Amino acid sequence: MRTATPSTARAINDRLALDLLLERGPLTAPQIRALTGLSRPTVSDLIERLQASGLIEAGGEAGGHRRGPNARLYRIVAGRAHVAGVDVRRDAVTVTVADLTGAITGTAGREVGAGGDGANRTGDTGDTGDIAELVAGAVAEAAGGRPLHAVVVGAPGLVDPRTGDLSRLNDVPGWRGSVLRELRSRLDGPVVLENEVNLAALAEHREGAAAGRADFVLLWLDDGVGAAVVLDGRLRRGVSGGAGEIGFLDAGGRPLCDVLNGAALRGLAAGEVAARVAAAVFPAVALLDPGLVVLAGEVGRAGGGELAALVTDRLAGLAPVPVEVRVTAIEDNPVLRGAVATGLSTARDDLFGAP
């Protein structure tokens, strides 16, 4: 049995304090001691160490009438690192940049046109080019000159876990096999590519309808159709990155993506939509027993609680196991949320030490 060395204990204590500062905001030394159970000398040492490393700083005092070291508030140095989340769709590229605390510091967008040409959404038509140029330009605009610790790009398609790149080209105009390599050469931070539905599931798991659940399936209903699988608290990608690619399944002689996309469902009665959704997700429920299905994407969000209730009733008559159906609880773009969260996790592990 291995015992913790002093350096390991220090690293664990530092990470504990840093996570508390992220979660609770500025804290005094006595508050850190109370929340961690660490001794006064240990907390004093870690505060000195984290200040010296540029990870925390003093910022004001607790209570205007109090003075002295014990009243001093400490906070994360937000600008110590920045990350970018990128959502690449068939018609647009959207970027969000956040600091180390998760606060948004910049956004940008580009339209994607036929052949990969595009223009700034704000009307600046001077920035046009292929998809790699569009993404790089939008990231640079959102970053505003700040160096980026990580860039996480969400895009349609199968991302091979072994290579980190698409195993087959998607249908984003202008996407080609060299896009990831080109982005890595044009951007100053490490670039990671991830399936956009997987990122939406990570956001849902972190702060949405699946928060606190170890197992669930997310069904993405939009202009494209897909799913993501989380089991034992971990996103499951499959050997080739194809876990959740339900759009390829047969649905009465047609691909499931042609039966469940927004255009195919438009104008149908709620009961018919629910029947199609239940039939699509039933194999995953029967095979994985996730206990929870989250309906996401524009169609899933628009269906709301009524669609969730109808799908629940349909599944109750089909599935051999109980399953709850919920609508996405992410109000804004879940792909961007998941991309930023993934980038922040990387940055914090690199700077704070892996938990």
PyMOL commands that set and color helices and strands:
alter all, ss='L'
color gray80, all
select helices_A, chain A and resi 6-24+29-36+40-52+69-71+78-80+114-116+131-143+179-186+196-207+246-248+256-260+262-265+270-288+297-318+334-352
alter helices_A, ss='H'
color red, helices_A
select strands_A, chain A and resi 27-28+56-61+72-76+82-88+92-99+104-111+150-155+191-195+216-221+225-231+234-236+292-296+324-327
alter strands_A, ss='S'
color yellow, strands_A
deselect
rebuild
show_as cartoon
